[in-house]
Amino acid sequence: MTTEIIKQNKISWDMVAHHFHGIDALPSYGPFAQTEEELGLLEEMENKKVLDIGCGSGHSLLYMADRGARELWGVDLSEKQIKAAEETLDGLDTHLFCSPMEVEIGLPKLYFDCVYSIYAIGWTTDLTTTFRLIYSYLKQGGSFVFSWDHPLYAHITSENGQFSLNGSYQEEGFTTYLNFKGEDAPMVIPNRKLSTYINELIKVGFTIDSVIESDVSVNYVSTEEEVSDRYYSLYKAKRFPTTMIIKVIKK
Ligand SMILES: C[S@@+](CC[C@H](N)C(=O)[O-])C[C@H]1O[C@@H](n2cnc3c(N)ncnc32)[C@H](O)[C@@H]1O
């Protein structure tokens, strides 16, 4: 079942990859969300070995290179995204792999100073295995930082600016969307509660450093806010966090 989901999502991600060229890459943590420059979660990157999970078009790795990271590693499900990342990072020494994050592909263990993931971790069909693998890649003392849609966000819909709860936050599982980014690209997206992310991190051995339900970035303070029913809008983001950002440490 999960193999089927990965297969379908891979085909669809190859179709929609061009919509995600450098969108919500570091220093952004997500739509309207506080940025790395505001939150300072990544510490000193000079000479560090970093691994990007769901690296997309490679723009977050480019940000890490600009901050002085010495080794740039990335994994992504989509061949199109890996190709885009190779172009973005042209001239830099990189290690990019086209693979589902939830599969063991022999990445080095006890090796990375920092593993991070910007708006990709929630795609995994197997959260426990994914977190266990990430834990194994990190050196002792290394950190794992990720951002993803706040798990309640998808359940809050708006009509003429009035919010209501859609579906059940309690029910975890998979939702199939027949269209994604306006393309005929069926995607299966897991639904999980905030507590599931936190408990799975604890279960594999991580120590929680920070859990952030992001406020709106200072970049939007002077942007006029209009009533909007869009999935991501400043109007909604000012009332409910679009993004959760979690930092954990392998002690
Ligand atoms: C919203 S994009 C993330 C953008 C990227 N992190 C950046 O900084 O620009 C989500 C990415 O997750 C990848 N993805 C989806 N499911 C995946 C999986 N199971 N394993 C690895 N990557 C996956 C997609 O191909 C896509 O590139």
The ligand as a MOL file (V3000), in Angstrom:
LIG
                    3D

  0  0  0     0  0            999 V3000
M  V30 BEGIN CTAB
M  V30 COUNTS 27 29 0 0 0
M  V30 BEGIN ATOM
M  V30 1 C 7.3590 21.5730 -1.0170 0
M  V30 2 S 8.6990 20.7210 -1.7060 0 CHG=1
M  V30 3 C 10.0580 21.1120 -0.6500 0
M  V30 4 C 11.0050 22.1510 -1.1500 0
M  V30 5 C 12.4140 22.0630 -0.6360 0
M  V30 6 N 12.5290 21.5060 0.6860 0
M  V30 7 C 13.1160 23.3970 -0.7020 0
M  V30 8 O 13.7510 23.7510 0.2990 0
M  V30 9 O 13.0660 24.0770 -1.7330 0 CHG=-1
M  V30 10 C 8.4160 19.0390 -1.1740 0
M  V30 11 C 9.4480 18.0670 -1.7230 0
M  V30 12 O 9.2910 16.8050 -1.0970 0
M  V30 13 C 9.5870 15.8060 -2.0520 0
M  V30 14 N 8.9810 14.5490 -1.5810 0
M  V30 15 C 7.6710 14.1840 -1.5560 0
M  V30 16 N 7.5380 12.9570 -1.0130 0
M  V30 17 C 8.7950 12.5390 -0.6950 0
M  V30 18 C 9.3180 11.3540 -0.1090 0
M  V30 19 N 8.5220 10.3610 0.2830 0
M  V30 20 N 10.6580 11.2540 0.0470 0
M  V30 21 C 11.4930 12.2430 -0.3610 0
M  V30 22 N 11.0510 13.4010 -0.9050 0
M  V30 23 C 9.7190 13.5490 -1.0600 0
M  V30 24 C 8.9840 16.3340 -3.3420 0
M  V30 25 O 9.5180 15.7280 -4.4900 0
M  V30 26 C 9.3110 17.8250 -3.2240 0
M  V30 27 O 10.5240 18.1310 -3.8650 0
M  V30 END ATOM
M  V30 BEGIN BOND
M  V30 1 1 1 2
M  V30 2 1 2 3
M  V30 3 1 2 10
M  V30 4 1 3 4
M  V30 5 1 4 5
M  V30 6 1 5 6
M  V30 7 1 5 7
M  V30 8 2 7 8
M  V30 9 1 7 9
M  V30 10 1 10 11
M  V30 11 1 11 12
M  V30 12 1 11 26
M  V30 13 1 12 13
M  V30 14 1 13 14
M  V30 15 1 13 24
M  V30 16 1 14 15
M  V30 17 1 14 23
M  V30 18 2 15 16
M  V30 19 1 16 17
M  V30 20 1 17 18
M  V30 21 2 17 23
M  V30 22 1 18 19
M  V30 23 2 18 20
M  V30 24 1 20 21
M  V30 25 2 21 22
M  V30 26 1 22 23
M  V30 27 1 24 25
M  V30 28 1 24 26
M  V30 29 1 26 27
M  V30 END BOND
M  V30 END CTAB
M  END
